[in-house]
Amino acid sequence: MTLRFKWYKLSLPISLPSLVAALLASPLTSESECGFRARSSDEPGVRVRFAWRSTVSAIAFDDDGNPMTQAVSTVSFVDLKFFTRGNATFLRVDNPGKSVRMLMNELGRVAGYGFSIQPILFSDAEPPPFFSEFDQIRLVGLKLINVVFDRHVVGRVELASKEGIDLQSVWDTTGKAYVVDTAVYEVMAQMIRGQLSFSKSGLVKVTDRLAPQFLHLFENAIEEMTDRSQKAGHDGSDA
């Protein structure tokens, strides 16, 4: 099983405890479209669940067998973790959907004027600082975009190898310009083997058995990751 995560750095006009209290004062009710509630966890930090209503279309059949469209109301949710490192406040979104716009809008509404949020992005210029903590690590998959073959031809390239990819030696022979869209690593940590996948959009996928160790290492290094993210953002990476 693979878990997905995305991290953000928050700028808050109020304290984190005040923000969490304000979020929990806005629960999902029969009259509201979305809301927050507390979630218990053994993990350090403040855990909150954000839930929202949505409508999907379903096909049903009448007594004569004729199809008809019905609107079905559903409730979706995503789990959040708020935590601090140094003077900075961070948010982790567990298993985010394709869009977190409603969540971001609600956070901004509750926090008030002066709230801002910055996604933690990844640069292909250098590996994350916590990679040295793994017993083994090798690059096994790459998706490259904006690959310049010549001034008239731009394309996408996917690379995969069970033995590991030496990107430097591969690309030194061709001299192509490119942007890394996704990088997949096979890692070993304390006798647990799994995979990590990093997207330039900031989405991280990790094998569930590896997740506890990975999250600990990642969030201990997140201040340094934030500095790199700012550089990646200035280089034109997507949020």
Buried (B, 14 or more C-beta within 10 A) or exposed (E): EEBBBBBBBBEBEBEBEEBBEBBBEBEBEEEEEBBBBEBEEEBEBBBBBBBBBEEEEEEEEEEEEEEEEEEEEEEEBBBBBBBEBEEEBBBBBBEBEEEBEBBBEBBBEBBEEEBEBBBBBBBBEEBBBBBEBBEEBBBBBBBBBEBBEEEEEEEEBEBEEEEEBEBEEBBEEEEBEBBBBBBBBBBBBEEBEBBBBBBBBBBBBBBEBBBEBBBBBBBBBBBEBBEBBBEBBEEEBEE
